[in-house]
Amino acid sequence: MGKDGHNAVRVTTTLTRQQHGELSRLGETHRVKVAWLVRHAVERLLDEANRGTLPLDFSSGEHHA
Protein backbone atom coordinates (compact mmCIF):
# COMPACT_ATOMS: atom_id res chain seq x y z
CA MET A 1 0.00 0.00 0.00
CA GLY A 2 1.31 3.40 -0.92
CA LYS A 3 1.35 6.31 1.47
CA ASP A 4 -1.41 7.95 -0.58
CA GLY A 5 -3.82 5.15 0.41
CA HIS A 6 -4.64 4.04 -3.13
CA ASN A 7 -5.77 0.45 -3.42
CA ALA A 8 -6.33 0.28 0.33
CA VAL A 9 -9.20 -0.37 2.72
CA ARG A 10 -9.31 0.76 6.34
CA VAL A 11 -10.14 -1.95 8.89
CA THR A 12 -11.02 -1.39 12.53
CA THR A 13 -10.50 -3.96 15.27
CA THR A 14 -10.23 -4.06 19.03
CA LEU A 15 -7.14 -5.25 20.88
CA THR A 16 -6.70 -5.88 24.57
CA ARG A 17 -4.64 -3.31 26.45
CA GLN A 18 -1.94 -5.95 26.84
CA GLN A 19 -1.85 -6.70 23.09
CA HIS A 20 -1.65 -3.01 22.23
CA GLY A 21 1.03 -2.43 24.84
CA GLU A 22 3.15 -5.30 23.56
CA LEU A 23 2.75 -4.14 19.95
CA SER A 24 3.66 -0.59 20.96
CA ARG A 25 6.81 -1.76 22.73
CA LEU A 26 7.74 -3.96 19.78
CA GLY A 27 7.19 -1.04 17.42
CA GLU A 28 9.33 1.28 19.54
CA THR A 29 12.10 -1.32 19.72
CA HIS A 30 12.18 -1.73 15.94
CA ARG A 31 11.21 1.85 15.08
CA VAL A 32 8.03 0.95 13.22
CA LYS A 33 4.41 1.86 13.83
CA VAL A 34 1.83 -0.53 15.26
CA ALA A 35 -0.07 -0.29 11.96
CA TRP A 36 3.00 -1.58 10.11
CA LEU A 37 3.25 -4.54 12.49
CA VAL A 38 -0.43 -5.38 11.96
CA ARG A 39 -0.13 -5.13 8.15
CA HIS A 40 2.97 -7.33 8.26
CA ALA A 41 1.17 -9.92 10.40
CA VAL A 42 -1.78 -9.96 7.99
CA GLU A 43 0.57 -10.41 5.01
CA ARG A 44 2.25 -13.35 6.73
CA LEU A 45 -1.07 -14.93 7.67
CA LEU A 46 -2.33 -14.67 4.08
CA ASP A 47 0.92 -16.08 2.69
CA GLU A 48 0.67 -19.08 5.03
CA ALA A 49 -2.99 -19.60 4.15
CA ASN A 50 -2.15 -19.57 0.44
CA ARG A 51 0.58 -22.17 1.02
CA GLY A 52 -1.82 -24.35 3.01
CA THR A 53 0.16 -23.95 6.22
CA LEU A 54 -2.28 -21.78 8.13
CA PRO A 55 -1.53 -22.36 11.84
CA LEU A 56 -5.08 -21.67 13.03
CA ASP A 57 -7.66 -24.12 14.36
CA PHE A 58 -11.04 -22.80 13.23
CA SER A 59 -12.84 -25.71 14.90
CA SER A 60 -12.24 -24.28 18.39
CA GLY A 61 -15.21 -21.93 18.07
CA GLU A 62 -13.13 -18.92 19.12
CA HIS A 63 -13.45 -17.09 15.80
CA HIS A 64 -16.17 -14.50 15.25
CA ALA A 65 -17.54 -12.96 12.10
N, C-alpha and C positions, 0 to 999 in steps of 0.2 A: 504494500500500500504506500502510495506517495504521500508526502506531507500535505498535499492539497486535498486529500480525502477522496480523490476520484476512485471509482471502482471499490468503494468501501461501504460498509453498513455498520452503524453503531449498535452495540449490544450492551444491555444493562444486566448485571447480576448482583447478588448479595454474597459477601464473604463474611466469615466470622471475624471478630476483632483480632483473634490470634492469627488467622490466615493473612489478613491484611498487614499486620505487624511484621510477620515473617517475610512476606513479599517486599515490604518497604525496606527492611534491613538488607535483604538480598540485593535489592535494587541499589541501595546506597553503597554496598560493598563493591558492586560491579559497575557502578556509575551508569545505570540504566533506569528507566522509569518502570513503574509497576505495569503500566499498559503494555510495554514492550515484553515484559516477562509473560504476561497473559497471552499475547499474540504468539509468542514463541512456543508456549505450552500447547496452544491450539494447533499450530502447525505440526508439532511433533505428534500429537494425538491423531490428527488426520493422516499423516504419513504412515503411522503404525496401523491404522485401520485399513488403509489402502493396501498394505502389505499382508494383511490378515493376521497381524500380531498384536491386535488391540488387547491391552492388559486389563480389561474391565469385565466384571461379571454382572451382566444385566439381569440375571435371574434372581439377584438378591432382593429386588423390590425397593432399592434405595434410590432409584432414579425417578425423576419427576418431569413431566412435560411442561 
